[in-house]
Amino acid sequence: MADITETIQTEKSRTALSVQAGFLLAGLLLLLLAPFFFYPIFLMKLLCFALFACAFNLLLGYTGLLSFGHATFFGGAAYFTAYTVKEWGLPPELGILIGVAGAAFLGLVMGFFAIRRQGIYFAMITLALSQMFFFFCLQAEFTEGEDGIQSVPRGHLFGFIDLNSSTNMYYFVLAVFLVGILVIWRFINSPFGMILKSIRENEQRAISLGYSVARYKLGAFVMSAALAGLAGAVKSIVFQFATLTDVAWQMSGEVILMTLLGGIGTLIGPLFGAGLVVVLENYLATSEFPVTIITGIVFMVCVLIFRRGIIGEFYASRLGRKLGFVYRR
C-alpha cells in the first residue's frame, strides 16, 4: 500500500514538473516573440520594473522586511550609470556594473542602520534615509537637479552590438532580466535563502539556533539593493535619462504596490503585478480619468478579494495545487 501511494505521489510530481516546464517554455517563447507584436520600449519598461519588483520581493517576501526606500537603489543606479556613460564615455556594460556597485554600496550603508530596528521602525528608517538621498540628488551638481541627466548615449554593447537598435536593446534587456531572475531563484533556493525564510517565520528561534540574524538580513538587503540597481541602471540606458522621479518616494510606493498585487513570497507574483501596473499606466496615460485612482481601485479590489495577491491566490487554489504550485507564505 505504501509503495502504491509513493508511486502515485511520484507520478503527480512528474506531471506537475512537466506542466511547470511547459509554462516556463511558453513564457520564454512569448518574451522572444513579443517585440514583433508589441512596442519594444513598452516591453523594456515592463521588464525593468518586473526585475525591480522581484528584487524588492526578495527582501519583503523572503526576509519579511518592508522597505520604503528602494527607490534609492533604483534611481541611484540610474544616476550612476547615466553619468558614467555620458560624461566619462564608458561603454554601457561598464556603466551598468558601476550602477549596480553603487546601489549595493547604498544598500550596505542603509541596511547597516535600518536592520537594527524591526517592523514600522525599520520601514521609517529606510524612508528617512531614502528622502535624504532624494534631496542629495536634488542638490548635487552631477545629477543636474530637476532636469536630470538627459541624452544618455546607448552606445555599443561589448564594442560591436549597436544598442541604438530597438531590437538589439530589447534582447539585451531581456537577457539582463532573465539573468536577474535566475540569480533571485538561485538565491532563495540556496541554504542562505532557507535561513532567510526561517528568520521571516521566527526570528527568535533562528537566533537560538546560533545564526547571526543581523548579518543575514544585511546580506539580503544588499542583494536586493544590487538587483534593484540593476533594473534602474538598465532603465537609464533604455530611456536615455535619469531623473528625480526614479529616486522619489512614490517610486518606492509603486514597487510595493506591484509586489502586493502579484503576491509576496512568490517568484512570479511581482512579475505579474509589475505588468499590471505598467499596462494600466501606459494605456490610461491619455485618459482624462486619473491613472492613480484606477490603480488604487485595482489595489483595493485585490486586497479585498485576493488576500495573498493574484498569483498567491492561484497557487493556493485547487487548480494551482493540482499543477504543482505551492504557496508557502
Phi, psi and omega per residue, in radians:
M1 nan -0.736 3.130
A2 -1.127 -0.656 3.126
D3 -1.134 -0.687 3.133
I4 -1.131 -0.767 3.128
T5 -1.084 -0.738 3.126
E6 -1.119 -0.686 3.125
T7 -1.124 -0.734 3.123
I8 -1.091 -0.760 3.137
Q9 -1.113 -0.678 3.121
T10 -1.115 -0.749 3.127
E11 -1.114 -0.709 3.106
K12 -1.095 -0.715 3.141
S13 -1.127 -0.731 3.112
R14 -1.117 -0.741 3.111
T15 -1.086 -0.755 3.139
A16 -1.098 -0.737 3.123
L17 -1.130 -0.670 3.123
S18 -1.125 -0.741 3.122
V19 -1.123 -0.781 3.137
Q20 -1.132 -0.681 3.087
A21 -1.113 -0.654 3.089
G22 -1.109 -0.763 3.084
F23 -1.060 -0.726 -3.122
L24 -1.115 -0.808 3.137
L25 -1.136 -0.678 3.106
A26 -1.121 -0.706 3.108
G27 -1.111 -0.750 3.121
L28 -1.111 -0.732 3.122
L29 -1.105 -0.721 3.119
L30 -1.089 -0.730 3.133
L31 -1.159 -0.639 -3.135
L32 -1.205 -0.603 -3.086
L33 -1.622 -0.213 -3.025
A34 -0.968 -0.727 -3.093
P35 -1.132 -0.247 3.111
F36 -1.468 -0.169 -3.097
F37 -2.168 -0.334 -3.107
F38 -2.233 2.840 -3.131
Y39 -1.160 2.099 -3.039
P40 -1.028 -0.654 -3.122
I41 -1.102 -0.723 3.089
F42 -1.076 -0.764 -3.141
L43 -1.122 -0.692 3.141
M44 -1.177 -0.661 3.069
K45 -1.093 -0.745 3.139
L46 -1.078 -0.755 -3.129
L47 -1.153 -0.692 3.134
C48 -1.109 -0.797 -3.126
F49 -1.267 -0.518 3.077
A50 -1.136 -0.745 3.094
L51 -1.145 -0.685 3.094
F52 -1.043 -0.804 -3.138
A53 -1.138 -0.686 3.113
C54 -1.146 -0.654 3.090
A55 -1.122 -0.714 3.099
F56 -1.163 -0.679 3.136
N57 -1.120 -0.492 3.074
L58 -1.014 -0.622 -3.137
L59 -1.480 -0.820 -3.089
L60 -1.351 -0.880 -3.021
G61 -1.299 -0.591 -3.039
Y62 -1.909 -0.202 3.104
T63 -2.077 -0.347 3.106
G64 1.417 0.396 -3.129
L65 -1.921 2.092 3.138
L66 -1.643 1.979 -3.133
S67 -1.840 2.324 3.022
F68 -1.795 0.328 -3.060
G69 -2.210 0.337 -3.079
H70 -1.232 -0.261 3.052
A71 -1.105 -0.479 3.100
T72 -1.005 -0.789 -3.089
F73 -1.322 -0.722 3.124
F74 -1.106 -0.919 -3.108
G75 -1.331 -0.598 3.115
G76 -1.080 -0.785 3.096
A77 -1.106 -0.638 3.097
A78 -1.076 -0.752 3.116
Y79 -1.149 -0.801 -3.117
F80 -1.071 -0.776 -3.131
T81 -1.172 -0.813 -3.118
A82 -1.062 -0.737 -3.100
Y83 -1.185 -0.802 -3.087
T84 -1.197 -0.615 3.132
V85 -1.270 -0.716 -3.087
K86 -1.394 -0.841 -3.028
E87 -1.517 -0.642 -3.118
W88 -1.631 -0.215 3.125
G89 1.257 0.437 3.137
L90 -1.295 2.651 3.048
P91 -1.157 2.749 -3.053
P92 -1.024 -0.649 -3.102
E93 -1.137 -0.663 3.104
L94 -1.248 -0.669 3.096
G95 -1.063 -0.717 3.130
I96 -1.164 -0.725 3.105
L97 -1.079 -0.699 3.091
I98 -1.135 -0.699 3.091
G99 -1.077 -0.748 3.128
V100 -1.146 -0.734 3.123
A101 -1.114 -0.714 3.103
G102 -1.109 -0.710 3.116
A103 -1.151 -0.696 3.111
A104 -1.105 -0.695 3.113
F105 -1.142 -0.754 3.084
L106 -1.074 -0.677 3.101
G107 -1.136 -0.645 3.109
L108 -1.125 -0.777 -3.123
V109 -1.176 -0.864 -3.113
M110 -1.137 -0.747 -3.128
G111 -1.139 -0.598 3.135
F112 -0.987 -0.685 -3.136
F113 -1.509 -0.669 -2.985
A114 -1.276 -0.652 -3.035
I115 -1.209 -0.136 3.103
R116 -1.278 -0.202 3.139
R117 -2.166 2.912 -3.119
Q118 -2.230 2.882 3.024
G119 1.062 -2.371 -3.070
I120 -1.131 -0.496 3.128
Y121 -1.177 -0.706 3.066
F122 -1.061 -0.813 -3.117
A123 -1.084 -0.723 -3.110
M124 -1.216 -0.602 3.086
I125 -1.141 -0.757 3.117
T126 -1.113 -0.654 3.107
L127 -1.148 -0.767 -3.121
A128 -1.108 -0.794 3.133
L129 -1.154 -0.615 3.104
S130 -1.141 -0.695 3.109
Q131 -1.180 -0.594 3.054
M132 -1.077 -0.749 3.127
F133 -1.185 -0.623 3.100
F134 -1.035 -0.829 -3.123
F135 -1.238 -0.477 3.015
F136 -1.117 -0.790 3.112
C137 -1.123 -0.567 3.115
L138 -1.174 -0.612 -3.049
Q139 -1.682 -0.440 -3.046
A140 -1.165 2.547 -3.104
E141 -1.254 -0.666 -3.023
F142 -1.215 -0.350 3.134
T143 -1.495 -0.193 -3.138
E144 1.062 0.564 2.981
G145 1.000 -2.372 -3.076
E146 -1.231 -0.344 3.124
D147 -1.315 -0.504 -3.088
G148 1.298 3.133 3.113
I149 -1.610 1.973 -3.053
Q150 -1.852 2.905 3.041
S151 0.950 0.843 3.092
V152 -1.345 2.158 -3.122
P153 -1.262 2.421 3.099
R154 -1.313 -0.597 3.068
G155 1.232 -2.796 -3.109
H156 -2.100 2.166 3.127
L157 -1.265 2.200 -3.108
F158 0.997 0.345 3.040
G159 1.524 -0.132 -3.084
F160 -2.428 -0.201 3.115
I161 -1.691 1.957 -3.078
D162 -1.327 1.935 -3.123
L163 -1.442 -0.042 3.039
N164 -1.247 -0.290 3.015
S165 -1.369 2.191 -3.109
S166 -1.062 -0.613 3.136
T167 -1.160 -0.832 3.105
N168 -1.061 -0.731 -3.123
M169 -1.116 -0.724 -3.119
Y170 -1.085 -0.824 -3.085
Y171 -1.226 -0.468 3.015
F172 -1.174 -0.805 3.106
V173 -1.080 -0.712 3.117
L174 -1.085 -0.726 3.122
A175 -1.109 -0.758 3.110
V176 -1.098 -0.746 3.126
F177 -1.041 -0.827 -3.112
L178 -1.141 -0.686 3.097
V179 -1.113 -0.753 3.120
G180 -1.067 -0.765 3.121
I181 -1.139 -0.674 3.116
L182 -1.129 -0.711 3.103
V183 -1.086 -0.771 3.136
I184 -1.109 -0.779 3.130
W185 -1.052 -0.774 3.134
R186 -1.158 -0.643 -3.104
F187 -1.134 -0.825 -3.057
I188 -1.329 -0.307 3.113
N189 -1.775 0.157 3.082
S190 -1.575 2.921 3.035
P191 -0.971 -0.620 3.087
F192 -1.062 -0.786 3.137
G193 -1.125 -0.643 3.107
M194 -1.115 -0.660 3.103
I195 -1.168 -0.661 3.102
L196 -1.071 -0.713 3.129
K197 -1.142 -0.644 3.105
S198 -1.183 -0.615 3.077
I199 -1.141 -0.709 3.107
R200 -1.076 -0.728 -3.070
E201 -1.329 -0.736 -3.095
N202 -2.735 1.607 -3.073
E203 -1.127 -0.694 -3.110
Q204 -1.129 -0.647 3.102
R205 -1.178 -0.672 3.098
A206 -1.089 -0.691 3.097
I207 -1.124 -0.734 -3.120
S208 -1.147 -0.426 3.107
L209 -1.440 -0.066 3.048
G210 1.730 0.116 3.132
Y211 -1.400 2.452 3.065
S212 -1.433 1.578 -3.014
V213 -1.041 -0.713 -3.109
A214 -1.052 -0.721 -3.139
R215 -1.169 -0.710 3.132
Y216 -1.155 -0.715 3.094
K217 -1.089 -0.761 -3.137
L218 -1.128 -0.700 3.100
G219 -1.074 -0.755 3.106
A220 -1.139 -0.676 -3.135
F221 -1.111 -0.788 -3.127
V222 -1.158 -0.738 3.111
M223 -1.084 -0.767 3.108
S224 -1.089 -0.729 3.130
A225 -1.114 -0.733 -3.123
A226 -1.120 -0.740 -3.140
L227 -1.229 -0.637 3.039
A228 -1.115 -0.663 3.073
G229 -1.128 -0.631 3.089
L230 -1.062 -0.746 3.112
A231 -1.111 -0.768 -3.132
G232 -1.180 -0.679 3.136
A233 -1.105 -0.786 3.128
V234 -1.137 -0.679 3.127
K235 -1.066 -0.648 -3.138
S236 -1.168 -0.527 3.085
I237 -1.332 -0.694 -3.125
V238 -1.091 -0.898 -3.064
F239 -1.600 -0.137 3.050
Q240 1.116 0.572 3.020
F241 -2.807 2.825 3.034
A242 -2.416 2.187 -3.049
T243 -2.275 3.084 -3.134
L244 -1.146 -0.381 3.105
T245 -1.011 -0.584 -3.096
D246 -1.240 -0.391 -3.113
V247 -1.928 0.069 -3.115
A248 -1.307 2.747 -3.117
W249 -1.121 -0.441 3.116
Q250 -1.083 -0.562 3.110
M251 -1.164 -0.667 3.068
S252 -1.106 -0.724 3.102
G253 -1.136 -0.615 -3.113
E254 -1.171 -0.704 -3.127
V255 -1.248 -0.530 3.033
I256 -1.121 -0.757 3.124
L257 -1.055 -0.782 3.132
M258 -1.023 -0.769 -3.089
T259 -1.196 -0.742 -3.132
L260 -1.185 -0.658 3.128
L261 -1.105 -0.773 -3.106
G262 -1.310 -0.717 -3.122
G263 2.248 1.958 -3.133
I264 -1.260 2.632 3.140
G265 1.380 0.150 3.053
T266 -2.131 2.552 -3.110
L267 -1.312 -0.623 -3.077
I268 -1.488 -0.477 -3.065
G269 -0.911 -0.924 3.125
P270 -1.055 -0.553 3.080
L271 -1.077 -0.811 -3.137
F272 -1.159 -0.754 3.130
G273 -1.087 -0.736 3.107
A274 -1.121 -0.726 3.112
G275 -1.080 -0.726 3.141
L276 -1.093 -0.818 -3.109
V277 -1.172 -0.767 -3.126
V278 -1.130 -0.704 3.114
V279 -1.111 -0.772 3.113
L280 -1.060 -0.790 -3.133
E281 -1.125 -0.664 -3.074
N282 -1.266 -0.824 -3.024
Y283 -1.492 -0.238 3.089
L284 -1.847 0.122 -3.096
A285 -1.095 -0.596 -3.119
T286 -1.613 0.005 -3.136
S287 -1.344 2.606 3.095
E288 -1.313 -0.339 3.140
F289 -1.442 2.277 -3.084
P290 -1.018 2.291 -3.131
V291 -1.104 -0.645 -3.097
T292 -1.084 -0.587 3.117
I293 -1.204 -0.747 3.098
I294 -1.064 -0.810 3.132
T295 -1.069 -0.716 3.108
G296 -1.099 -0.709 3.108
I297 -1.128 -0.759 3.099
V298 -1.055 -0.727 3.130
F299 -1.101 -0.760 3.132
M300 -1.084 -0.758 3.140
V301 -1.090 -0.751 -3.120
C302 -1.163 -0.647 3.126
V303 -1.164 -0.680 -3.104
L304 -1.330 -0.631 -3.049
I305 -1.749 -0.761 -3.104
F306 -1.907 1.444 -3.050
R307 -1.133 -0.483 3.137
R308 -1.653 0.087 -2.978
G309 1.581 2.844 -3.053
I310 -1.102 -0.871 -3.136
I311 -1.249 -0.612 3.096
G312 -1.062 -0.729 3.102
E313 -1.153 -0.659 3.104
F314 -1.124 -0.739 3.113
Y315 -1.068 -0.690 -3.088
A316 -1.404 -0.196 -3.114
S317 -1.301 2.947 3.129
R318 -1.105 -0.724 3.132
L319 -1.109 -0.776 3.132
G320 -1.054 -0.719 3.128
R321 -1.181 -0.634 3.101
K322 -1.135 -0.580 3.131
L323 -1.417 -0.026 3.060
G324 1.637 0.108 3.117
F325 -1.453 2.487 -3.107
V326 -2.230 2.261 3.065
Y327 -1.803 1.979 -3.049
R328 -1.891 0.150 -3.100
R329 -1.142 nan nan
